[in-house]
Amino acid sequence: MLPGGGNTKADNITLEADEMFAPDNITYEATGNVVIMKDNATLTADKVVYDRATGVFDASGNVRLREGNNFFDCSRLLYNFAEEKGTFIDVKGFVEPYHYLEAEKFERTGEVNFLIEKGRFTTCPGEAPDWSFTASRATMDIGHYIKSTNTTGWIKSVPVLYTPYLVYPIKKDRESGFLIPKLGSNSTRGSMLGLKYFRDINVDKDATIGTNIYTSGNVHYLGEFRYAKGMNENLYMYGEFMNDSKSESDKETRYLFYQDSNFKIGDNTEVYIEADYVSDYRYLRDIADTEMVDNYDNPDNKFYADLRLIHRTDYADFGIRFKNDMQFTDVDNGYKKTEVNRLPNIFVRKNLRQGFLGFNYTADFDHVLYREKTVYPAINGADSTVEDEYERMHLTGEIYTPINLKIATFKPYAQILATRWDNIDEAPNVHRSHGSTVAQINADESSIDRLTYKVGYEIALNEIYRKYEKFSHSIYNTFRYEQIPELDHSAIPERIEGDYIEGTKSYTYFLKNYFDAEKWNLDASLEQTYDAMLSESRLRPIIAKINYNYDQKTGMYLRHDYDHSDANTSLLNQRFYIKKGPVTFSEEYLYEDLDYTEETENTSLEFSIALEFKKFEFAFETKTSGKNQSISLDNLRTISNSFYGTYKSGCWHMGLSLTQKEYNPIDDKGDYSGREQIIYFVIGLQGLGTFKSPLSSTRSSDRVDNFY
């Protein structure tokens, strides 16, 4: 020891202070800017008394124990560095990544283990945190959880929640545990409590299971499993199930199954499993809870189940596939379910390159089962079913070669296609068509044969590039020619890709200009096709596109298809957004003339306005839809209105969203609709996650034309 000031090292502990002395060579006393270091731990205090016999440091006055980025401030600390045990009095601390704690007393019992008496924990800094939990007693395992009893949740100084037991995550990495519960209400099934449990199985596997429990007695079961086996191998499964006594569909046993998986079962053999399948036509509208599935979107009620086994070799990829495509569509007083089953599809295909020559080929055999069922739930005996079962063989072969012409790339190609349908009812109705010896359709009592071809070329001129002082400009010119003979497909089933092949003799010119500057870019293109096979209106609609972006504050997209024969617009899609200060406005208009009928809605207009401030965000969104014979804003009815409001803090956010949208009851003929109002509550607590829950959902079957 160095009386009057100095430092000492003992037992791998370094002690520094302004003054140090040892009255009995067992007790050491240090005062003034005391610093004690051992491994990654540093203790600072105004005064420390060290008992060498017990190994306990008694620190007082501005005490702080720091371990890495974690620290604990207290009025007094009795601590044993060797055993990593101690008692903290009047504690305030921080545990990474963002957890703040305080308590009357901490008792450290191990490297990461603590007992807490009369404690508070939160992810919000400050003396009066925006939200916090207090508990009479708790255990804390750093990197894992705080488990507390007699716990109260607070917003500022207002108590809002009590629970006899709480598990609170205090970790950087994911770990098993319960997720934030959901609370909600539904006018059909009553109030709802949603519970989910996340299981961290391994570094590459996890699972989530949950239930939505309704006061009506219905229980909605949820489950998700993820396995990242390798860079190009993944297994993902998600499912929902409910025995729904309040079903508005014609089925009470209701489910959704979603899968997107691929994995290897050998060096050259792969399995693909993909599915998006539901029990009934109303499932997505009524009860789907697909928030766990990233970017799930299915506006057309189209579903599929697809299983493929592929073995790859140098010259051929062999595969077998089982696939079901299904779509639900609304009809008056019911719905139609259309299915195309390929049970199985056996195929061989490959894209081969040898020097400058390329060759593609495919061979597909399908056993096809087609079923179309129309269901009228409220009308006994009115259901109808149409079925068709047949075999299909489809062969293609293509040869191509890209040729460098110095100023352009020339790519000619030729493809031959042969298809045979066996055991097909439509065969006697086929009109034989002979375009040439390599383009014809023939039929007998139960089979159809088709032979056809595609020939063409593409000339892509080299990029024309020029760099100016403030921007660069690139020009791309492409010419395409394609010829397919015209054959009569009127009685051939159009159920699988490649069944219908449209005849053409087309010449296409494509021009693209691209401008790029520091803060903006502009992409403008024109495409014009001339089809010499058409008897009239040989000029197909000219397609003009513009995409402009400025400094992530302004953006515009425009596509305009102009039909020369009608001197009219066949398609117009226009999107625009602008951000100025706290205000963002966006708008999208779509008009499509191609499939206009009295029943088809071909015009839509959507717009939104959002306000973003330091503490608050607000947004309003409206969607409209209708029928028009030309570009117009007439005849549009509002199909949904939504309002969002959010309060933001550094450690939490909370908001409400109100949505009013169309609702089509099962017995409605479709000319009118009812209304559905949904109020969602959204809350996010840093470290605990974010959830969105329907507070209430009410429906009215009143017939309305419009609403605002």
Disulfide bonds with the S-S distance in Angstrom:
Cys124-Cys651 1.65
